[in-house]
Amino acid sequence: MLNYDLKEENILIIIFVILLKLFKILKNHNLNKKVINNFSYVRLSLLIPPLLLFFAFVFIFIKDGAFNVNEYIEIQKDLFFQLNSSLSKLPVLQLNLTQLGDPLILLPLLTVFIIYAPKLWHTVLTSSIISGLLSFFLKKLFAVPRPAAVLDNDTFIIIGRNIASTHSSLPSGHSIITFTIITILLFAFMPKGLKSKIFWTFSILILGLIIAFSRVGVGAHFPLDVVIGSAIGFISALIGIFINNNISFKSYYNIKIYHPIVLLFLIVWIFLIINKIIANNLLIFYFPLLTLIITLSLTRVYYAKK
């Protein structure tokens, strides 16, 4: 069992405080309108940066002959060792942060938007399905082995579960889902002023990269797995936003017959998180648990008023 370091705990507590502040924002009854309005400004031209990134990688791969698995691993092996060595110095923080790439842990943090911003929640679900499909098929297509399967395990740090037996390193699924959600939040709550936009964009992307690169910190992925996965997550989010901008999905949340289903859905999710806590008592698991309990309570009150 890893011992908690005070500084690492403080970082996680800061994240928790940020979540509580977000709940105050949700009291704005015009939140859904704000999300719809912000999403309307999202343009297809935003796909250009990640696509340029992919072209840059293709150029580098051609230049270095890295279109086979061995060369792909070789060109980034030294960087992997450096990043893993640096990030793994905060093992508890890395182990907690990397859990946020798990949809079971990350998505509950957004369930409160079912009530206050259904447009955002619909976009999250749409984009998550897209990112999940892309992750599944691309992992099968590339079949790149994990670091623990091809590198001497004594040369780097593995934190948490050793998944050496799987050939699913490229792309990083945790990075995909992380940047899918991060990108949706980026555009959903984009402020109006230029300085505020720059600060918000920089802050939210840095947060996404910190979570995504925890996959290197725990020794589960190579750096390019994370970068490519993050770009795919960005694209998945944009596609989800475009779909929801052009197709109006009916919200079953407000239909009385579906109320028990929504409540049951939240209760089952709570028990799944509790099961996670029993199996591995990490501080990060308590955040989605608290969010789900709050959402369940708010939902009951909402339905009682209905």
N, C-alpha and C positions, 0 to 999 in steps of 0.2 A: 504493500500500500504506500502511495506517495505521500510525503509529509507536506502540508500546506506551508507556503512561504507567505509572510505577512504582506509583502509588496504585491505578490500575485493575487492574493485575496482582495486587496484594495482595488486592483484593476477590475476584477469581476464585480465588486460591489458598485463601482462607478457605472458599469454597464447596467446594473440593476436599478440604480437611481435614475439613469436616463430613461429606462422603461417606464418608471413611475411618472416621470415628467410627461412622457408621451400620452399617458392616460388622461392627463389634464387637458392636452390638446384635443382629445377626442370629445370633450364636452361641447366643442363648437358644432352646432347643429347643421352648419353649412359645409361640413367636412366633405361629404360626398360630392357636392357641387364643385368644391375646390379641386378634388381629385379629377373629376370629369373634365373640368376646364383645363387643368394642367396637362392631362393626357392628350387633349385636342391639339396641343402645340408640338407633340412628338412627330417628327418627320422621318421619312425613309432614308434621308441623307445621313441620319445618325448611324446607319449600318456601315457607312464608308470606313470609319476608323478601325473596327474589328476586322473588316474584310482586307484592309491594307495590311493589318498585322498578320493575317494569314498568308498573304502574298509575300510578305517579308520573310516569314518562316519557310515558305516553299523555296524562295531564293537561297536562303541560308542552307537549307537541306540539300539543294542541288549543288551548291558551291562546296559543301563539306561531304557530299556523298552520304547523307544521313537518312536516306530513304529505306534503310533496313534497320531492324531493331537494334542490332549491336552498335551501329554508328550513332543512332539516335541517343542511346544511353551514353556512349563514349564522349560526345561533344558537350555534355552537361554534367558529367560525373564529378568533376572537380568543384563546380558550383554547388552541386547537391551536398557534397561533404562540408563545404564552407557554411552554407545556410543551415544545414542540419546541426552542425556543431554550435553555431551561434544561437539559434532559436531554442534548441533543446536545453539551454542553460536555465530556462524557465519551464521545467517539465509539467508542473501542475497547470500553469496557464495555458500551455500548448494543448494539453489533454482536454481541458475544458473548452477552449475555443474551437477545437476541431469538431466537437460535437454539434456545433451550430451548422455544420454542413449536412447534417442528417435531417431530412424533411420532418421526421417525427418530432424533432426537437425545435427546429426553426419555425415551422409553420404555426404551431400553437401560439407563438408570440404575436401573430397577426390575426388570431381568431376574433378579437374584439372588433375588427373592422367588418365582420359579418353584420354587426348592428349599425355602426356609425358610418361606414363607407363601403357598401356592398360592391360598388364599382371596382374598388381596389381588390377586394376579396375575389371577385370573379376573375380579375386579371391575374391574380396570384395563382389560382387554380388552373387557368388556361395555360399560363406560362410554365407552370410546374409540370404539367403533362407533356408539353413540348420538350422541355429540358430533360425530363426523364426518358423520353423516347430517344432523343439524340444521344444521351449518355449511354443507354443500353446498346444501341446499334454501333456507335463509334468504338466502344470498348471491344465489342465482338469483332469489328473490322480490323482494328489495329493490333489487338492482342499483345500489347507490350507488357512484359513481366514487371512485377513490383520490385522496388529496390532490394528488398530482403530476399528475393528469389535469384538475383543475379550478382549481388555484391556480398562481400564477406561481412557478415553481421557484426563482427568485432570492430569494423572500421567506421561505423556510424551508430547513432543512438536510435533505438526503437522505443517509443513510448506507447504503452497500451498494447493492444492486440497485434500480434505478428501475423500479417496476411500474405506471407511469402508464396503460398500455394496458388494464388490467383494471378492470371495474366490479364489484368484490367487496369493498368496504370494510366494509360492514355485514352481519353482525357480524364481528369480528376472529377468524379461525380460530385464530391463535396463542393468543389470550386464552382461547378456549374450551377448547382442549386443556390449557393451563397450569392453569386453574382446575379442570378435571376431575381432573387428577392431584393438585393441591394439596389439593382437598377430600377425596379418598380418603385421602391421607396424614394429613390433619387428624383424621379420625374413626378411622382404623385405629390410630393411636398416641396417642390422647387419654389423657392421664394421669388419675389418680384425684382428687388434691387440687384444691380450688377455685382456689387461687392458681396452681397448675401448669397447670390447664386454661385460665385466663385468659391466662397468659404464652404457652402453646403456641399457642392460637388466634390471639392477636394477632401472634405472630412468623410463623406459617405464612401468614396472610392478607397480611401486609405483604410477605413474600417473593413471594407470588403477584402482588401488585399491582406490585411493582418489575419483575418479568419481563414482565407484561402491558403496562405503560405504556412499556416499551422500544419497543413498536410505534409509539408517538407520537414517541419520541426519534429513531427512524431515519426518520421521515417517511412511514411506510407506512399509518397509520390515524389517524382522528379520535378524540378522547377518548371520545365516546359509543359508538363502535365497540368500544372496549376494555371499557368498563363493562358494556355489554349482553352482549358476548361472555363476560366473566367470570361474569356471572349465569347465562348459559346453561350454561357449564361446571359451575357449582355444581349446577344442576338435573340435568344429565346424570350427574354423579357420584352424586347421591342416588338417581336412578332405577336406576343400575347396582347400587348397594348394596342397594336394595329387592329387585331381581330375584335377586341372589345370596343374599339372606337367605331367600328363599322357594323357590328352585330350587337343588337340589344338583347342580352340574355335575361330571361325572366327570373326574378328573385323568388325562390321558393321559401325563403326565410319568413316572409310575411303571410304566407298561406297557412291558415289555421291547422289544416290536416297534417301539415309537415312539422308542426311544433314539437311533438314527441320525438320525431326522428332527429331533429337538430339537438335536442336535449340529450338523447341517447348517444349521439355522435360525440358530444363533448364529454360525457361521463366515461365512455369507453376510452377516449383519448387520455383522460386523467388516469385511468387504471394502467394504461400502457406506460405512461411516464413514471408512475409509482413503481411498476415492475422494473423499469430502468434504474431507478434509485436503489431498489433492493439488490439488483445485480451489481451495480457499480455506483456507489454513493458519491457522485460528483456534484459540486455546488451549482454548476450550470443547469442541471436538471430541474432545480427548484424554480427557476425563472419561468419556463413554460408551464410548470405545474401551477404556479401562482396565477399566471395569465389565464389559464383554462378555468380555474376556480372563479376568478373575477368575471370572466366572460359568461360562465354558467349562471352566476348570480345575477348579472345584468340581464341575461336572456330571460330568466324566470320572471324578473320584474317587468320586463318589456312585454312578455306574453300575458302577464296578469293584467296589465293595463289594456291590452288588446281585447 
